[in-house]
Amino acid sequence: MTDEALWRPIEETPAIGSAGGSGAAEEIADQVQEMIVSGRLEAGARLPSERDLARMLATSRPTVSQAIRILVVKGLVHTRRGSGAYVMRRPQEGFTASVNLMLSLDRESAAQLNELRLWLETAGVTEAIERATLDEVDAGKAALDQLLSSTGDIAAWMSADTSFHATVVRASHNPFLASIYESVHANLIRYEHRGWIDRGAVPDWLQQIDAAEITAIHEPILAAIRDRDVEAGRLAVLRHHEAMEQHLCASHE
């Protein structure tokens, strides 16, 4: 099936071509999500370019770009600098819906969700230190390298950051822990970066982040797994959490 044929059901949805703005972006994102859930778009599949999608869907590139941002922060799509956008995985619908509801009802619950992310990643890294294979350590190194090479491209950086943390937690060999962690991480990122999703407004800290800072807060996590050092792993995850907490607080000042 060609790209054109695959995307025709969305193209024929009247609301997309005529709505414009955030409503159209949400509609596109929702329909792409449905394609991922149903299996019509498999993990690893490359999405058409923003220009081609805009043409096929009779909408603007900014609308398509916003839809891609929505999918990135949902953890459904990741972007590679200079390559495009790719499907990551199928979402965990029930858990995600519950988290979204809690966040919408109580803004203060975002801090508690961030705390939960810390607990889950600490558990995941602790188990990864005990269970990770050499191939999984190599996969973590590849994810870290991708993160470092993505500085300067916000969407690619956020995708690579999600990929790194998901990779190390998956090395725990507990798929339930990994799935819950990825859902928590994706929902928290989506909540904290609503401005980037809606308007493309990048928080100052994301504009200023550099390779040295990325290395300082991410490499010790991987090093602890590689060295089988549980205490170093827990400390590295905590330091990363504290750094991100400062960044996220700054983004809302």
Secondary structure, DSSP 8 states (H G I E B T S, - for coil): --HHHHHHHHHT-HHHHHH-HHHHHHHHHHHHHHHHHHTSS-TT-B---HHHHHHHTTS-HHHHHHHHHHHHHTTSEEEETTTEEEE-----HHHHHHHHHHHHH-TTHHHHHHHHHHHHHHHHHHHHHHH--HHHHHHHHHHHHHHHHTTT-HHHHHHHHHHHHHHHHHTTS-HHHHHHHHHHHHHHHHHHTHHHHHH----HHHHH--HHHHHHHHHHHHHHHHHT-HHHHHHHHHHHHHHHHHHHHHTT-
